[in-house]
Amino acid sequence: MSVSSDDLQQHVLGLEKAQRMAEFFTVLGDANRWRILSALAVREMRVRDLAEVVDMSESAVSHQLRLLRTTRLVRYRKQGRNVFYCLKDRHIFNLYREASEHLDEPADEE
């Protein structure tokens, strides 16, 4: 089945959305951010606990969480004096899971 150029153009991302997606994936281009996301894919955590799990300073984890919050990858909730972070929603969990599973697949032989 052949797709006409006009039909194909309807499916190509607009420049603004393509730019937003590029920025989104740029944020994901950091190994420490993926490590933080992997911990939050298991359960919500406080900065102190995250810092211990990913072996980073609390300051460094807080900095990464600010960036992840800005790009809507994580959210937080306050409970008394504690602030708990978790993945923003199911889309982010699925993105993490799919990327992880894809990398665990054996390489195709060509």
N, C-alpha and C positions, 0 to 999 in steps of 0.2 A: 504494500500500500504506500503510495507516494503522498507526501504532504506538500501542498503548494507553498510558495514563498509568503503569500499573504497569510495563510493559516499559521505558518511557522512564526511570523512576526508577532502574532497575537500571543504567543507563548514565551517569547523572549522577554526577560526582565527589563523593566524600565531602568533608566540610568540611576534615578534616586534610590530605588529599592536595591539595585545591584551594589551601590555604594554603601548602603546600610548593612547589607550582608557581608561585604568585604570587611567593614569595620568590626562586625560581630565576630567573624572568624579570625581577625587579627588578634582580638582579645584572647581567643582560644589558642593562640600560638605560643603559649608559655607553659612549660612543664609544671611549674609550681601551681598554677591555676588549675590545671587538670588534676593534680594531686588533691587540692582542696575540694574540687567538685566530686572526686571519687569518694572522699570521706563523707561529704554531705549526701551522696547518693545512698549511703547506708543509714544515716540518721542525722537529725539536726544536732548542732553542736555550738558551744560557746567558743569565743576566740581562743581562750586559754587552752581548751581541750584540742581544738584544731591545731594550734601551734605545736603542741606536744606530739600529736599524731603525725604531722607532716614534717616535724623536726625543723621548724622555722621559729623565728622570734615572734612574739605577739604583735609587735609593731609591723613586721613584714606581712603577717597574715591579715592584719587590719587593713593595710594598704591594698592588698589583693582583693579583699572582700569589698572595699569601696568601689573598686573598678568593676568587679563582678555584679555589684548592685546597680551601678550606673548603666550597665549593659543588660540589665534585667535577667541575669543568670541566677542570682540568688536573692533571697529576701530574708527579713529578720522579724522577730517578734520579741517583745520585752515581757519578762515575767519578774516582777519586783526589780531588783538591781541587776538581774541577769539578762543578757541579750543572746538569743539563740538564732543561729543561721541555718537555712535549709535551701535546697534547690527551689527556684522560683515556681516551677510547675512541672507537670508530666512531660511537656515537650523537652525540657532541659534534661530530665532523667532519661528520656528515650534517646536524645542526642548522645548523651554520655554512653549509654548502653550500646547503641548501634556502633559508635566509633570503636569502643572497646572490643566488641564481638568481631567487627570487621578486621581489626588488627590481629586478632587471635586465629583467624582463618589461615590455612596454609596458602602459600603463594602459588598462583597459577603457573604452570609450566607452559611456555609458548613455543 
